[in-house]
C-alpha cells in the first residue's frame, strides 16, 4: 500500500499543473503589474471632490501610509514631480491608514478606510507607486530609494511621449 501511495504522489508531483501547486512553479508577481490593465475607479478625495482613473491620460497613483517611513521619505520627491508635471498628468495618493492633514498639495489625497482601492491594486505593503498610461500600467515601483524621482520623471516623460504619438486627434484639435 505504501508503494502505491508513493507512486501516486510522485506522478502527481511530476505531472501536476500550476493550479494544483505542484511541480516546478514560478508565480508571476501579483497583478496589476507593468503592461497589465489598470483597475479603473472613481473615488472621493479627503475634501469631497471626485477623482477618476480612466482609460485615457497619464496618471501617477501612489499608495502610502502617513505612519510608514518609506512613504514619508518619498513624499518630498513626489511633491516635486507632481508640481513639475501636474499640467500633463494626474497625481493621486491613496492613504491606506488615514490621510495626512496637508492642504494645497499638487496631488489628490484619497482616503481608503475600507481597503477597497488597496485591494484592487493588490497592495500588500506601502509605499507602492504606479504610472498608468491610457489604461495600462507602464511602471510599478515597490521600493522607494533616494533619487527615485529621476526614474519617475523619465517614466512620466515616456508615457507622455507615447500618449502624444498615439493620439492623432491632438493635431486636429489645435486647428
N, CA and C atoms as a LAMMPS dump frame, in Angstrom:
ITEM: TIMESTEP
0
ITEM: NUMBER OF ATOMS
525
ITEM: BOX BOUNDS ff ff ff
-5.0000000000000000e+02 5.0000000000000000e+02
-5.0000000000000000e+02 5.0000000000000000e+02
-5.0000000000000000e+02 5.0000000000000000e+02
ITEM: ATOMS id mol type element x y z
1 1 1 N 0.826 -1.189 0
2 1 2 C 0 0 0
3 1 3 C 0.873 1.256 0
4 2 1 N 1.943 1.231 0.802
5 2 2 C 2.832 2.395 0.888
6 2 3 C 3.484 2.668 -0.46
7 3 1 N 3.828 1.607 -1.188
8 3 2 C 4.445 1.767 -2.508
9 3 3 C 3.45 2.411 -3.466
10 4 1 N 2.209 2.027 -3.425
11 4 2 C 1.177 2.599 -4.288
12 4 3 C 0.97 4.085 -3.981
13 5 1 N 0.905 4.446 -2.716
14 5 2 C 0.734 5.851 -2.327
15 5 3 C 1.939 6.659 -2.786
16 6 1 N 3.137 6.125 -2.62
17 6 2 C 4.347 6.81 -3.055
18 6 3 C 4.355 7 -4.569
19 7 1 N 3.939 5.985 -5.322
20 7 2 C 3.898 6.089 -6.782
21 7 3 C 2.897 7.153 -7.231
22 8 1 N 1.727 7.181 -6.622
23 8 2 C 0.722 8.186 -6.97
24 8 3 C 1.229 9.58 -6.626
25 9 1 N 1.875 9.714 -5.48
26 9 2 C 2.406 11.015 -5.077
27 9 3 C 3.477 11.493 -6.045
28 10 1 N 4.354 10.623 -6.471
29 10 2 C 5.39 11.007 -7.431
30 10 3 C 4.79 11.395 -8.78
31 11 1 N 3.806 10.648 -9.255
32 11 2 C 3.141 11.002 -10.514
33 11 3 C 2.437 12.348 -10.397
34 12 1 N 1.764 12.556 -9.304
35 12 2 C 1.041 13.812 -9.083
36 12 3 C 2.016 14.977 -9.024
37 13 1 N 3.128 14.797 -8.327
38 13 2 C 4.141 15.853 -8.205
39 13 3 C 4.801 16.131 -9.552
40 14 1 N 5.03 15.111 -10.339
41 14 2 C 5.711 15.277 -11.623
42 14 3 C 4.831 15.896 -12.693
43 15 1 N 3.568 15.546 -12.713
44 15 2 C 2.69 15.982 -13.788
45 15 3 C 1.597 16.942 -13.34
46 16 1 N 1.639 17.356 -12.088
47 16 2 C 0.627 18.276 -11.578
48 16 3 C 0.718 19.622 -12.28
49 17 1 N -0.393 20.292 -12.362
50 17 2 C -0.422 21.594 -13.034
51 17 3 C -0.133 22.711 -12.037
52 18 1 N 0.026 23.899 -12.579
53 18 2 C 0.288 25.064 -11.731
54 18 3 C -0.866 25.3 -10.763
55 19 1 N -2.078 24.974 -11.189
56 19 2 C -3.236 25.194 -10.34
57 19 3 C -3.236 24.295 -9.11
58 20 1 N -2.562 23.148 -9.194
59 20 2 C -2.532 22.245 -8.049
60 20 3 C -1.442 22.623 -7.066
61 21 1 N -0.575 23.533 -7.477
62 21 2 C 0.504 23.951 -6.593
63 21 3 C 1.624 22.936 -6.534
64 22 1 N 1.736 22.101 -7.555
65 22 2 C 2.775 21.082 -7.561
66 22 3 C 3.662 21.269 -8.773
67 23 1 N 4.7 20.469 -8.846
68 23 2 C 5.607 20.57 -9.98
69 23 3 C 6.47 21.818 -9.858
70 24 1 N 7.215 22.105 -10.898
71 24 2 C 8.035 23.313 -10.914
72 24 3 C 7.14 24.485 -11.232
73 25 1 N 7.076 25.406 -10.324
74 25 2 C 6.133 26.508 -10.465
75 25 3 C 6.817 27.811 -10.109
76 26 1 N 6.77 28.746 -11.027
77 26 2 C 7.248 30.087 -10.753
78 26 3 C 6.069 31.012 -10.925
79 27 1 N 5.656 31.627 -9.848
80 27 2 C 4.496 32.502 -9.902
81 27 3 C 4.904 33.898 -10.336
82 28 1 N 4.118 34.512 -11.207
83 28 2 C 4.39 35.899 -11.562
84 28 3 C 4.044 36.795 -10.381
85 29 1 N 4.596 38.003 -10.353
86 29 2 C 4.193 38.929 -9.294
87 29 3 C 2.692 39.181 -9.366
88 30 1 N 2.071 39.48 -8.245
89 30 2 C 0.624 39.685 -8.254
90 30 3 C 0.234 40.884 -9.11
91 31 1 N -0.84 40.736 -9.847
92 31 2 C -1.311 41.84 -10.693
93 31 3 C -1.977 42.883 -9.826
94 32 1 N -2.024 44.097 -10.247
95 32 2 C -1.547 44.576 -11.538
96 32 3 C -0.047 44.848 -11.522
97 33 1 N 0.568 44.645 -12.675
98 33 2 C 1.983 44.859 -12.894
99 33 3 C 2.172 45.676 -14.148
100 34 1 N 3.433 45.905 -14.51
101 34 2 C 3.713 46.593 -15.76
102 34 3 C 3.1 45.821 -16.917
103 35 1 N 2.593 46.568 -17.877
104 35 2 C 1.975 46.024 -19.088
105 35 3 C 0.706 45.227 -18.824
106 36 1 N 0.023 45.531 -17.73
107 36 2 C -1.29 44.95 -17.467
108 36 3 C -2.291 46.096 -17.347
109 37 1 N -3.558 45.812 -17.581
110 37 2 C -4.562 46.889 -17.471
111 37 3 C -4.663 47.427 -16.049
112 38 1 N -4.815 48.722 -15.958
113 38 2 C -5.044 49.361 -14.663
114 38 3 C -6.495 49.141 -14.263
115 39 1 N -6.727 49.081 -12.994
116 39 2 C -8.088 48.943 -12.476
117 39 3 C -8.686 50.339 -12.357
118 40 1 N -9.609 50.663 -13.239
119 40 2 C -10.251 51.981 -13.203
120 40 3 C -11.103 52.116 -11.947
121 41 1 N -11.215 53.342 -11.464
122 41 2 C -12.054 53.577 -10.303
123 41 3 C -12.426 55.051 -10.22
124 42 1 N -13.448 55.303 -9.462
125 42 2 C -13.852 56.654 -9.101
126 42 3 C -13.904 56.691 -7.582
127 43 1 N -13.295 57.731 -7.005
128 43 2 C -13.252 57.836 -5.545
129 43 3 C -13.356 59.299 -5.144
130 44 1 N -13.667 59.526 -3.9
131 44 2 C -13.704 60.877 -3.335
132 44 3 C -12.369 61.154 -2.649
133 45 1 N -11.907 62.381 -2.804
134 45 2 C -10.71 62.744 -2.065
135 45 3 C -11.11 63.209 -0.672
136 46 1 N -10.139 63.56 0.139
137 46 2 C -10.435 63.907 1.531
138 46 3 C -11.242 65.195 1.646
139 47 1 N -11.314 65.977 0.582
140 47 2 C -12.101 67.21 0.589
141 47 3 C -13.468 67.032 -0.051
142 48 1 N -13.781 65.797 -0.481
143 48 2 C -15.087 65.516 -1.061
144 48 3 C -15.153 65.64 -2.568
145 49 1 N -14.048 65.969 -3.229
146 49 2 C -14.028 66.068 -4.688
147 49 3 C -13.904 64.686 -5.304
148 50 1 N -14.326 64.557 -6.56
149 50 2 C -14.267 63.279 -7.254
150 50 3 C -12.956 63.134 -8.013
151 51 1 N -12.327 61.991 -7.849
152 51 2 C -11.136 61.622 -8.619
153 51 3 C -11.511 60.402 -9.436
154 52 1 N -11.16 60.406 -10.724
155 52 2 C -11.48 59.28 -11.584
156 52 3 C -10.24 58.839 -12.344
157 53 1 N -9.887 57.567 -12.213
158 53 2 C -8.826 56.975 -13.017
159 53 3 C -9.507 56.26 -14.17
160 54 1 N -9.235 56.71 -15.39
161 54 2 C -9.929 56.165 -16.558
162 54 3 C -8.926 55.613 -17.563
163 55 1 N -9.423 55.241 -18.738
164 55 2 C -8.596 54.642 -19.781
165 55 3 C -7.885 55.66 -20.656
166 56 1 N -7.989 56.934 -20.35
167 56 2 C -7.281 57.912 -21.16
168 56 3 C -6.511 58.867 -20.264
169 57 1 N -5.295 59.161 -20.66
170 57 2 C -4.459 60.074 -19.913
171 57 3 C -3.352 59.366 -19.163
172 58 1 N -2.513 60.176 -18.544
173 58 2 C -1.393 59.667 -17.754
174 58 3 C -1.687 59.959 -16.292
175 59 1 N -1.553 58.929 -15.472
176 59 2 C -1.814 59.022 -14.039
177 59 3 C -0.607 58.514 -13.271
178 60 1 N -0.362 59.109 -12.129
179 60 2 C 0.622 58.603 -11.19
180 60 3 C -0.151 58.348 -9.897
181 61 1 N -0.204 57.087 -9.517
182 61 2 C -1.011 56.654 -8.389
183 61 3 C -0.091 56.037 -7.337
184 62 1 N -0.049 56.635 -6.159
185 62 2 C 0.813 56.138 -5.084
186 62 3 C -0.048 55.672 -3.919
187 63 1 N 0.343 54.57 -3.31
188 63 2 C -0.295 54.068 -2.094
189 63 3 C 0.686 54.295 -0.954
190 64 1 N 0.234 55.063 0.044
191 64 2 C 1.078 55.456 1.165
192 64 3 C 0.345 55.254 2.473
193 65 1 N 1.123 55.358 3.532
194 65 2 C 0.584 55.469 4.88
195 65 3 C 1.361 56.58 5.574
196 66 1 N 0.677 57.467 6.294
197 66 2 C 1.412 58.523 6.996
198 66 3 C 2.284 57.967 8.119
199 67 1 N 2.088 56.706 8.485
200 67 2 C 2.852 56.073 9.547
201 67 3 C 4.037 55.267 9.02
202 68 1 N 4.253 55.282 7.707
203 68 2 C 5.299 54.488 7.081
204 68 3 C 6.491 55.374 6.753
205 69 1 N 7.691 54.99 7.201
206 69 2 C 8.882 55.799 6.957
207 69 3 C 9.195 55.936 5.471
208 70 1 N 9.047 54.853 4.713
209 70 2 C 9.313 54.915 3.273
210 70 3 C 8.389 55.903 2.576
211 71 1 N 7.119 55.885 2.95
212 71 2 C 6.168 56.832 2.372
213 71 3 C 6.556 58.263 2.712
214 72 1 N 6.93 58.493 3.947
215 72 2 C 7.291 59.842 4.377
216 72 3 C 8.582 60.324 3.729
217 73 1 N 9.533 59.41 3.502
218 73 2 C 10.771 59.799 2.81
219 73 3 C 10.515 60.077 1.337
220 74 1 N 9.573 59.372 0.728
221 74 2 C 9.29 59.547 -0.699
222 74 3 C 8.462 60.795 -0.981
223 75 1 N 7.756 61.281 0.003
224 75 2 C 6.803 62.37 -0.182
225 75 3 C 7.406 63.644 -0.77
226 76 1 N 8.525 64.183 -0.262
227 76 2 C 9.059 65.421 -0.841
228 76 3 C 9.383 65.297 -2.329
229 77 1 N 9.966 64.18 -2.733
230 77 2 C 10.269 63.971 -4.147
231 77 3 C 9.009 63.851 -4.989
232 78 1 N 7.993 63.192 -4.432
233 78 2 C 6.725 63.042 -5.138
234 78 3 C 6.079 64.408 -5.347
235 79 1 N 6.14 65.25 -4.319
236 79 2 C 5.582 66.602 -4.432
237 79 3 C 6.309 67.378 -5.529
238 80 1 N 7.625 67.264 -5.564
239 80 2 C 8.42 67.95 -6.585
240 80 3 C 8.004 67.519 -7.996
241 81 1 N 7.874 66.213 -8.196
242 81 2 C 7.499 65.693 -9.514
243 81 3 C 6.07 66.111 -9.858
244 82 1 N 5.174 66.034 -8.89
245 82 2 C 3.777 66.42 -9.138
246 82 3 C 3.675 67.891 -9.5
247 83 1 N 4.453 68.738 -8.857
248 83 2 C 4.424 70.163 -9.197
249 83 3 C 4.923 70.398 -10.61
250 84 1 N 5.93 69.636 -11.011
251 84 2 C 6.503 69.803 -12.347
252 84 3 C 5.582 69.294 -13.449
253 85 1 N 4.855 68.204 -13.192
254 85 2 C 4.071 67.552 -14.238
255 85 3 C 2.559 67.681 -14.062
256 86 1 N 2.086 68.466 -13.11
257 86 2 C 0.648 68.468 -12.828
258 86 3 C -0.206 69.009 -13.968
259 87 1 N 0.384 69.666 -14.947
260 87 2 C -0.382 70.119 -16.121
261 87 3 C -0.586 68.986 -17.122
262 88 1 N 0.291 67.983 -17.09
263 88 2 C 0.274 66.93 -18.099
264 88 3 C -0.227 65.585 -17.59
265 89 1 N -0.202 65.376 -16.294
266 89 2 C -0.587 64.087 -15.719
267 89 3 C -1.397 64.333 -14.453
268 90 1 N -2.192 63.332 -14.078
269 90 2 C -2.969 63.398 -12.839
270 90 3 C -2.241 62.622 -11.758
271 91 1 N -2.122 63.214 -10.592
272 91 2 C -1.428 62.597 -9.473
273 91 3 C -2.419 62.366 -8.339
274 92 1 N -2.326 61.183 -7.741
275 92 2 C -3.174 60.878 -6.591
276 92 3 C -2.4 59.999 -5.627
277 93 1 N -2.621 60.243 -4.352
278 93 2 C -2.061 59.409 -3.301
279 93 3 C -3.227 58.773 -2.57
280 94 1 N -3.187 57.451 -2.464
281 94 2 C -4.194 56.716 -1.704
282 94 3 C -3.585 56.417 -0.346
283 95 1 N -4.17 57.011 0.694
284 95 2 C -3.695 56.783 2.055
285 95 3 C -4.436 55.592 2.632
286 96 1 N -3.674 54.568 3
287 96 2 C -4.315 53.345 3.475
288 96 3 C -4.563 53.347 4.978
289 97 1 N -3.896 54.219 5.732
290 97 2 C -4.088 54.26 7.183
291 97 3 C -4.367 55.669 7.66
292 98 1 N -5.24 56.355 7.022
293 98 2 C -5.537 57.726 7.417
294 98 3 C -4.747 58.702 6.583
295 99 1 N -5.393 59.732 6.126
296 99 2 C -4.767 60.711 5.246
297 99 3 C -4.047 61.778 6.047
298 100 1 N -2.999 62.308 5.464
299 100 2 C -2.288 63.429 6.07
300 100 3 C -3.193 64.65 6.054
301 101 1 N -2.919 65.569 6.911
302 101 2 C -3.715 66.787 7.02
303 101 3 C -3.257 67.879 6.064
304 102 1 N -2.226 67.621 5.284
305 102 2 C -1.687 68.646 4.387
306 102 3 C -2.737 69.16 3.438
307 103 1 N -2.65 70.423 3.16
308 103 2 C -3.563 71.052 2.203
309 103 3 C -2.729 71.625 1.07
310 104 1 N -3.384 71.902 -0.044
311 104 2 C -2.745 72.543 -1.192
312 104 3 C -1.568 71.76 -1.747
313 105 1 N -1.642 70.45 -1.703
314 105 2 C -0.606 69.634 -2.327
315 105 3 C -0.942 69.488 -3.804
316 106 1 N 0.052 69.237 -4.656
317 106 2 C -0.2 69.13 -6.095
318 106 3 C -0.71 67.752 -6.519
319 107 1 N -1.419 67.074 -5.618
320 107 2 C -1.994 65.769 -5.935
321 107 3 C -3.29 65.607 -5.152
322 108 1 N -4.132 64.711 -5.664
323 108 2 C -5.371 64.386 -4.959
324 108 3 C -5.036 63.437 -3.812
325 109 1 N -5.621 63.685 -2.656
326 109 2 C -5.421 62.844 -1.481
327 109 3 C -6.66 61.987 -1.283
328 110 1 N -6.524 60.708 -1.598
329 110 2 C -7.649 59.778 -1.485
330 110 3 C -7.474 58.951 -0.214
331 111 1 N -8.539 58.833 0.535
332 111 2 C -8.506 58.051 1.769
333 111 3 C -9.21 56.732 1.499
334 112 1 N -8.589 55.639 1.902
335 112 2 C -9.098 54.297 1.626
336 112 3 C -9.349 53.545 2.936
337 113 1 N -10.356 53.982 3.713
338 113 2 C -10.553 53.369 5.038
339 113 3 C -10.99 51.908 4.982
340 114 1 N -11.644 51.496 3.913
341 114 2 C -12.101 50.107 3.822
342 114 3 C -11.076 49.203 3.144
343 115 1 N -10.052 49.793 2.531
344 115 2 C -9.058 48.994 1.827
345 115 3 C -9.487 48.574 0.436
346 116 1 N -10.582 49.13 -0.063
347 116 2 C -11.098 48.741 -1.385
348 116 3 C -10.086 49.025 -2.492
349 117 1 N -9.508 50.227 -2.496
350 117 2 C -8.55 50.568 -3.549
351 117 3 C -7.255 49.776 -3.399
352 118 1 N -6.785 49.642 -2.178
353 118 2 C -5.57 48.85 -1.945
354 118 3 C -5.783 47.41 -2.401
355 119 1 N -6.961 46.888 -2.185
356 119 2 C -7.267 45.534 -2.627
357 119 3 C -7.312 45.437 -4.154
358 120 1 N -7.928 46.418 -4.8
359 120 2 C -7.996 46.423 -6.275
360 120 3 C -6.613 46.439 -6.899
361 121 1 N -5.681 47.108 -6.238
362 121 2 C -4.316 47.209 -6.753
363 121 3 C -3.352 46.258 -6.061
364 122 1 N -3.894 45.325 -5.301
365 122 2 C -3.121 44.267 -4.665
366 122 3 C -1.949 44.82 -3.863
367 123 1 N -2.215 45.87 -3.112
368 123 2 C -1.181 46.498 -2.302
369 123 3 C -1.101 45.753 -0.968
370 124 1 N 0.001 45.061 -0.78
371 124 2 C 0.22 44.314 0.458
372 124 3 C 1.097 45.088 1.421
373 125 1 N 1.884 46.023 0.883
374 125 2 C 2.718 46.88 1.711
375 125 3 C 2.874 48.228 1.006
376 126 1 N 3.143 49.229 1.787
377 126 2 C 3.354 50.559 1.239
378 126 3 C 4.799 50.951 1.505
379 127 1 N 5.323 51.831 0.732
380 127 2 C 4.733 52.535 -0.4
381 127 3 C 4.75 51.677 -1.665
382 128 1 N 3.79 51.937 -2.549
383 128 2 C 3.716 51.313 -3.871
384 128 3 C 3.205 52.367 -4.835
385 129 1 N 3.835 52.484 -5.992
386 129 2 C 3.508 53.538 -6.94
387 129 3 C 3.302 52.95 -8.331
388 130 1 N 2.315 53.502 -9.055
389 130 2 C 2.011 53.07 -10.414
390 130 3 C 2.012 54.278 -11.34
391 131 1 N 2.565 54.112 -12.537
392 131 2 C 2.385 55.078 -13.612
393 131 3 C 1.466 54.39 -14.617
394 132 1 N 0.354 55.06 -14.933
395 132 2 C -0.666 54.487 -15.809
396 132 3 C -0.795 55.378 -17.03
397 133 1 N -0.743 54.761 -18.218
398 133 2 C -0.934 55.499 -19.466
399 133 3 C -2.056 54.851 -20.256
400 134 1 N -3.084 55.606 -20.488
401 134 2 C -4.229 55.144 -21.288
402 134 3 C -4.733 53.773 -20.847
403 135 1 N -4.893 53.626 -19.542
404 135 2 C -5.483 52.411 -19.004
405 135 3 C -4.536 51.242 -18.817
406 136 1 N -3.263 51.411 -19.157
407 136 2 C -2.273 50.343 -18.973
408 136 3 C -1.195 50.809 -18.001
409 137 1 N -0.779 49.916 -17.143
410 137 2 C 0.274 50.252 -16.195
411 137 3 C 1.605 50.18 -16.925
412 138 1 N 2.328 51.292 -16.924
413 138 2 C 3.606 51.315 -17.623
414 138 3 C 4.799 51.185 -16.674
415 139 1 N 4.583 51.436 -15.376
416 139 2 C 5.697 51.326 -14.425
417 139 3 C 5.145 51.108 -13.031
418 140 1 N 5.827 50.238 -12.271
419 140 2 C 5.461 49.975 -10.879
420 140 3 C 6.725 50.122 -10.029
421 141 1 N 6.585 50.83 -8.934
422 141 2 C 7.694 50.998 -8.004
423 141 3 C 7.249 50.47 -6.647
424 142 1 N 7.928 49.424 -6.18
425 142 2 C 7.566 48.815 -4.898
426 142 3 C 8.488 49.218 -3.758
427 143 1 N 9.646 49.738 -4.08
428 143 2 C 10.603 50.132 -3.057
429 143 3 C 11.129 51.517 -3.405
430 144 1 N 10.916 52.465 -2.521
431 144 2 C 11.44 53.806 -2.748
432 144 3 C 12.918 53.831 -2.398
433 145 1 N 13.674 54.595 -3.148
434 145 2 C 15.105 54.722 -2.939
435 145 3 C 15.494 56.171 -3.197
436 146 1 N 16.57 56.63 -2.601
437 146 2 C 16.997 58.011 -2.84
438 146 3 C 17.23 58.235 -4.34
439 147 1 N 16.639 59.277 -4.848
440 147 2 C 16.781 59.591 -6.26
441 147 3 C 15.734 58.934 -7.156
442 148 1 N 14.727 58.28 -6.577
443 148 2 C 13.708 57.631 -7.398
444 148 3 C 12.978 58.642 -8.29
445 149 1 N 13.012 59.913 -7.895
446 149 2 C 12.306 60.952 -8.643
447 149 3 C 12.797 61.036 -10.088
448 150 1 N 14.089 60.837 -10.284
449 150 2 C 14.656 60.883 -11.639
450 150 3 C 14.031 59.795 -12.509
451 151 1 N 13.934 58.585 -11.964
452 151 2 C 13.323 57.482 -12.715
453 151 3 C 11.831 57.73 -12.942
454 152 1 N 11.161 58.284 -11.938
455 152 2 C 9.738 58.591 -12.08
456 152 3 C 9.523 59.621 -13.191
457 153 1 N 10.345 60.657 -13.219
458 153 2 C 10.231 61.667 -14.279
459 153 3 C 10.448 61.051 -15.651
460 154 1 N 11.431 60.174 -15.754
461 154 2 C 11.706 59.505 -17.025
462 154 3 C 10.506 58.675 -17.472
463 155 1 N 9.894 57.955 -16.54
464 155 2 C 8.724 57.134 -16.883
465 155 3 C 7.541 58.007 -17.302
466 156 1 N 7.352 59.129 -16.621
467 156 2 C 6.262 60.037 -16.999
468 156 3 C 6.535 60.632 -18.371
469 157 1 N 7.774 61.042 -18.628
470 157 2 C 8.129 61.583 -19.943
471 157 3 C 7.842 60.567 -21.051
472 158 1 N 8.218 59.312 -20.819
473 158 2 C 7.962 58.26 -21.812
474 158 3 C 6.467 58.05 -22.014
475 159 1 N 5.714 58.04 -20.931
476 159 2 C 4.263 57.854 -21.036
477 159 3 C 3.63 59.019 -21.802
478 160 1 N 4.061 60.231 -21.512
479 160 2 C 3.518 61.4 -22.218
480 160 3 C 3.908 61.385 -23.689
481 161 1 N 5.135 60.973 -23.996
482 161 2 C 5.58 60.9 -25.392
483 161 3 C 4.776 59.857 -26.157
484 162 1 N 4.542 58.707 -25.55
485 162 2 C 3.759 57.656 -26.212
486 162 3 C 2.319 58.093 -26.391
487 163 1 N 1.785 58.788 -25.405
488 163 2 C 0.404 59.249 -25.499
489 163 3 C 0.249 60.24 -26.653
490 164 1 N 1.191 61.168 -26.802
491 164 2 C 1.066 62.164 -27.864
492 164 3 C 1.283 61.54 -29.241
493 165 1 N 2.106 60.505 -29.335
494 165 2 C 2.315 59.817 -30.61
495 165 3 C 1.088 59.039 -31.037
496 166 1 N 0.359 58.501 -30.063
497 166 2 C -0.783 57.645 -30.38
498 166 3 C -2.091 58.394 -30.501
499 167 1 N -2.078 59.703 -30.326
500 167 2 C -3.309 60.492 -30.364
501 167 3 C -3.341 61.339 -31.625
502 168 1 N -3.848 60.814 -32.74
503 168 2 C -3.855 61.555 -33.991
504 168 3 C -4.791 62.753 -33.956
505 169 1 N -5.725 62.8 -33.017
506 169 2 C -6.661 63.911 -32.972
507 169 3 C -6.072 65.149 -32.302
508 170 1 N -4.905 65.001 -31.641
509 170 2 C -4.299 66.134 -30.979
510 170 3 C -4.002 67.248 -31.968
511 171 1 N -3.418 66.9 -33.123
512 171 2 C -3.101 67.91 -34.124
513 171 3 C -4.37 68.551 -34.685
514 172 1 N -5.408 67.751 -34.877
515 172 2 C -6.659 68.269 -35.424
516 172 3 C -7.353 69.184 -34.437
517 173 1 N -7.218 68.885 -33.14
518 173 2 C -7.912 69.669 -32.13
519 173 3 C -7.355 71.101 -32.081
520 174 1 N -6.109 71.277 -32.487
521 174 2 C -5.499 72.599 -32.445
522 174 3 C -5.771 73.408 -33.693
523 175 1 N -6.369 72.832 -34.721
524 175 2 C -6.637 73.553 -35.98
525 175 3 C -7.842 74.445 -35.852
